[in-house]
Amino acid sequence: MKKLRSTVEEMDFPGPSLNREFYEGLRRARPAFRLVDESIISLEERGLAFVVKRGQTARIVCIEGPQIADVCFWNANDFAERFF
């Protein structure tokens, strides 16, 4: 059975290389994070929109078996700026 990797140090990042210093900083800051909101999307809802303010971090977790999270981001101040 293949062991699942659980820490940033154990993960192999695909190219192009990621900014490891940035992500390590997030990992180190995690104990000080404060939960602002939490939502569960049911199969009937099929989606959710929310605002992530400057300095906040969003995390998406699949909690009920194998799933796919299709994510789209828009800049709230400029809808032309987006990421799919």
QUIBELTA-V803315 format. One record per residue. PSI is psi in radians with two decimals (999 if undefined). OMEGA is omega as a letter, one per 40 degrees, with the letter a starting at -180 (none if undefined). D_FIRST is the distance of its C-alpha to the first C-alpha in Angstrom with 1 decimal. Layout:
psi | omega | d_first
PSI | OMEGA | D_FIRST
PSI | OMEGA | D_FIRST
//
This chain:
psi | omega | d_first
2.33 | a | 0.0
2.30 | i | 3.8
2.33 | i | 6.4
2.39 | i | 9.3
2.42 | a | 12.6
-0.14 | a | 15.3
2.75 | i | 18.4
-0.63 | a | 20.8
-0.54 | a | 20.8
-0.22 | a | 17.1
2.51 | i | 17.5
2.07 | a | 18.8
2.33 | i | 21.7
2.75 | i | 22.8
2.71 | e | 26.5
2.74 | a | 29.1
2.57 | i | 28.4
2.82 | i | 28.5
1.53 | a | 30.9
-0.64 | a | 28.7
-0.74 | i | 31.6
-0.86 | a | 32.1
-0.56 | i | 28.5
-0.66 | i | 28.4
-0.73 | i | 31.7
-0.77 | a | 30.3
-0.74 | i | 27.4
-0.58 | a | 30.1
-0.23 | a | 32.4
-0.70 | i | 29.9
-0.41 | a | 31.1
-0.07 | a | 34.6
2.57 | i | 33.6
2.21 | i | 35.4
2.14 | a | 34.2
-0.68 | a | 37.0
2.70 | i | 35.8
2.34 | a | 32.9
2.56 | i | 32.7
2.22 | a | 30.6
2.09 | i | 31.2
2.87 | i | 31.4
-0.53 | i | 30.8
-0.57 | a | 34.6
-0.79 | i | 35.4
0.13 | i | 33.2
2.92 | a | 34.1
2.43 | i | 35.5
2.46 | i | 37.7
2.83 | a | 38.1
2.30 | i | 39.6
2.01 | a | 37.8
2.81 | i | 40.6
2.29 | a | 41.0
-0.20 | i | 38.9
2.82 | i | 36.5
2.40 | i | 32.9
2.49 | i | 31.2
2.32 | i | 27.6
2.19 | a | 26.0
2.26 | i | 23.1
2.06 | a | 21.8
-0.19 | a | 21.7
1.31 | i | 21.4
-2.98 | a | 18.3
2.15 | i | 18.0
2.95 | i | 21.3
2.31 | i | 23.1
1.95 | i | 25.6
2.05 | a | 28.6
2.37 | i | 30.5
2.41 | i | 34.1
2.45 | i | 36.1
2.55 | i | 39.9
2.13 | a | 42.2
-0.36 | a | 44.2
-0.17 | a | 47.3
1.63 | a | 47.0
-0.24 | i | 45.2
-0.41 | i | 45.6
1.96 | a | 42.9
2.87 | i | 39.6
2.25 | i | 35.9
999 | none | 33.9
//
